[in-house]
Amino acid sequence: MIIAPTSIKKIWVLSFELEGYVSLGGLGRAVARHVSGLVRRGFDVTVFLPSHGRHLSKDYVERLGMRPVQGFTPCGYRVGVDGVSRRYCLGAEEIWMGGARVIIFKGLDYETGRFIDRWGVYEELPEKACLYTRALIHWIYWFGEKPDMIHANDWPTALAGVAAKNIFELMGYSIPLLYMVHLISSPSFPWHYPSDQWCGLPDTLHRVWNGYSHVKRSTREVWDSLGGNVDMFSLVEADAIASVSWGYMEEILDRFGRWMHPKACVVHNSTDWEVGSVSRYAKERFGTSSRKLLRKRIGDIVGSISNPKTGYLSQKEIIISSSGRATWQKGFDVLIRAADYLDDRFGIIIMAVGVGDKGFEETISKMALERWGKVLILWDEIDGNIRKTITYLSNVYAVPSRYEPFGIVSIEAQALGTPVVVSRTGGLPETMQEIRREGSGTGLLVNPEDPVGLARAIRSLAWASEVADTGDLGLVANIEIPEVAEAVLKKPDLTRVNTIALVDTRFREESILGELVACYEKARQMAYYRAVTP
């Protein structure tokens, strides 16, 4: 018999992103919100990250107070499929962020560092994930630390989470593992990849839930039976599985097996964006908090940043904004095509973070240049206050994704009083309320890949927000969608007021933290059943 925790106090969070250290978008922000909320509730939280080379930057070291973890210098050999042994040496740095301990795994030699220390978060990903897994395994044996909960985020940390769970079981402890899927994206590998020859997973006989009971299976048997898909393997091995929306969880269960439903739960993303702080910043920096007047100063606002830009935006009466990773998934090309169905009073600003998809970046750059004066792309992570100001002053925030598990940018925009037009896909419908169905709505749903429908929704919602900003009910005549016009006549400021109220009610940290703790409890109970299985 093995021992399971009777309560949860000490939590290990495994992630490749953490806002404040390195973040490319929603994942880093979501993990940071989870960690800060858990700390405030009194949990002992340790976050494990790859270095991504940040420990080599003097600015990062000084700003974060980074210091080496003394004595942690595990070295060893990995045997490739070619039979050749390859040496690795690992180390760690430590920082404290918001009351949480953050351990940063790094390389101590060139061969290790050229993978785990790569600056690009998801560059050389299979090898970075592999060495991260090795590092966590060494950490367990090196220091003898044992948490009450392991929370792994997405497939790059999944192998480390499963390895830790199974190693603890060998030691006589049933430590619960929650595997949280922000985006299904894992590749498949032959057994050699996760094995103790390469990434470090021991091939042990351990307890795995099969839908109605726990049975003993070997690690390799589970891996091979699932075709070596990391996401599927981790979903099966975990004590509980979570996603960021019920819509996305249903897709996961339909794809990988509805027999996992009893151990499934959802943790929506939350935001700490707040309209008052942004309006105060705008007033101090640009002399006004009026959205209408800020739109007239959009040239000054955009000109205040030094980020690379593509395209040009002339003076516009109405501003549409969007942001996210520059990938096909985000549908920025659909939004740019929608500009063809908007008159010259409309301008589009896309705040795009490059993640190495050069083909897509070139495509949308070319499209923006072809629509000179109507579309502007701001590249890379821009100053957070400027990003918030652009979102705040916008008439509409567009999320034209082809696919989106949740869409934290949607609730961030609404937190600032900006209505949204979002694609009817994944978890995006859960981030808003449809005005056509509810007078208390906050935005409009459109089909993916439909620039005409997107433009129509943008036009209607933009004029609705103009009514809210100017008080001019005469503008209602410009609203094409009858249900939106009717809702605005009943409540002229609905686009600004309803959005903020929705976020404050459903997507603030405290309410989301309740969902997370409930998932932890589900994992803990399943780990208990695992523990009492002969």
C-alpha positions, 0 to 999 in steps of 0.5 A: 500500500502507498500513502496519499496526501490527506490535504494539499499544502505544497504544490509543484507547478510545471510550466514553460511560461510564467509571466514576469519571467518569460511569456508569449501570451495566454499560457504565461499569464494564466499560470502566473494568475494561478500561482499568485492566487494560490500563494494568497490562499496560503499554499506553498508553491514552487514553479519549475521552468527551463531557463530559456537562457534568461540566466545569461542576461545580466538584466534578468539576473539583476531585475529578478534577483536570480541566484544559483542553487548551490550544490545542484550539479547532476550530470549523466549520459543519454543514449541515442537511438544510434547507441551513442552516449551523450553527456549532459550536465544540469544546474538550477537558478532560484528566484522568488516571485510574489511569494512563490519559489521559482526554480529555473533549470539550466545547462552547465555545459555547451551540449546541455545549454544549447537546448535547455538554454535556447532563448526561443521558448519553444525552440528545439522543443523535444530536446528542451522538454527532455532535459527539463524532465531529466532535471526534475527527476534529478531534483527529486532524488537530489533534495528529497523534496515531495509535494502534495500536488503536481500541476503540469501545463501542456505537453512540454512539461507533461513527461516531467509530471508523469515521471515525478508521479511514477517515481513517487509511487515507487517511493511509496507515495501517491502524489496526485498529478493534474495535467492541464491542457491549454492547447493540444499540440503534442507530437508522437514519439517512439518509446526510446524518446521518453525512456530512461535512455533519453528523457528519463522515464523509468519503465515501471509497473504502476497503477493507471486508471482505466475508466472504472478501476486502477490496474497495474501497467508498465510505462512502456505498455501505456506509451506504446498502446497510445502510439507515443502521443505525449498528450494522450499518454499524459491524459491517461497517466494523470489523476485528473485532467483540466482544460480552459473551457468546457467547449475545449474539454468536450473536444479533448474527450471526443478525441481521446476518450469519453471514459476519462470524463469522471476525472475531467474538470475546467479552470477558466482563465482569469485577468487582473486587467482593470479599467480604472488603472488604464484610464488613469494611465491614459490621462497621465500619459496622453492627457485624456481618458476619453476613448473618443479623444484617444482615438484621435491621438492614435498616431501619438500613441503608436509613435510612442513605442519603438517596436517594429511596425508593418503598414500604416494607419491614417487618422481613423474615427473607429479603431479595431484592435487584436493581439496574439501570437502570429500564427495561422491559428489566430486568423489575423489574415481573416481580420485583414481581409475583413478590412476590405468590407469596412469603409475608410472610417475604420482602422485595424491595429494588430499587436502580433508576437512572432513565434517563428512562423515566418511564412505566416508573418510574411503573409500578413505583412504583405496583406497589411502593406496592400491595405496601406492606411487601413491596417497596422501591425505592431510586432513583438511584445509591446509595452504593457500599458500601451497595449492596454491603452490601445485595447481600451480606446478601441471600439471593438476587439476582434478575436478571429481565431480559427481555433482557440481553447479559451482566448484570454485576450477576449476577457482582457479586452472586456475587462477594459470595457471593450466589446468583442467579436469572436469566432464561434470555435473552441472555448471562445463562446464561453468568454462572452455573452451574445448580444443577439441572444441576451440584452445583457450581452457583451459581443458578437459571435461569427463563423471562422474563415468569414471575413464578410461576416466578421466585418458586418459584426465589427460594423454593428458593434463599433457603432454601438460603442460609438453610441456609448462613447458619444451619447449620440443615439442617432448613430443607432441608424448605422447598426446593421444587426437589428438585435444590436440596435434594439439592445442599444436603444434600451441601454445606450452604454451596454457595450462598455458597462456589460463587458466590465460587469461580465469579467468582474462576475466570472473571470476574476482570480478568486472565482477561477481559483475556486475552480482550480482548487476543485480540480486539485481535490479531484486529483487528490481523491483519484490519487487516494483511490490509486493508493488503496489499489492492491 
